[in-house]
Amino acid sequence: MNTHKAIVLFSGGQDSTTCLAWALERYERVETVGFDYGQKHRIELDCRLAVLARVREAFPHWAPRLGEDHLLEIGVLGQISDTALTRDAQIVLQADGLPNTFVPGRNLLFLTLAAALAYRRGCEVLVGGMCETDYSGYPDCRDATMKAMQAALSLGLARPLAIETPLMWIDKAATWQLAADLGGEALVDLVRKETHTCYLGQREPRHDWGAGCGTCPACALRAAGYRAWQAAQNPS
């Protein structure tokens, strides 16, 4: 068991829930932080509380390590953004090749605020679900960005701060498998039933992979990963 204390950037989605389990397996104390930035799918802020409650209930060996949850209000990010996650707009590709679900500076701001919180809380590690394998090309999800942020934050705070990204090099099918490895069927079931992914904020209809519209990029990616994982479990 690593004696370091960690803060998980926790949205209540599949990726951050898997990262939370990963951190609880490794660190003596784990806290969580979420962000209210005026996101259209802010139902995730309610789901994250349900996920935390279920983790404490279903995994008693993790519960003593799971510490305080923090929710930071950063509406200014939504105010300066013009994206499909902060405005009533159809999801499309932009001229620069990025989808308009990209919120410029979002992960950079999340990490900066989480680092300031970690400084106050005596935590040495930030854990995030950023990934280069299954992502929409968001530049603030790249490994190079994470390494640069780790260096900048450690320098700016005058103390070492690690940024861990356990999903960086795996796809969504492997993320489902990681959840199974960490918490077995109980964690997979929790991810399916309690976590939120849908960009449109829909909790209906219910699918085998979870709840959501089923057509937005986030739902499509999660569904495809689940089916690929299921196929690997039951090869014909």
Order of alpha helices (4+ residues) and beta strands (2+ residues): beta-alpha-beta-alpha-beta-alpha-alpha-beta-alpha-beta-alpha-beta-beta-alpha
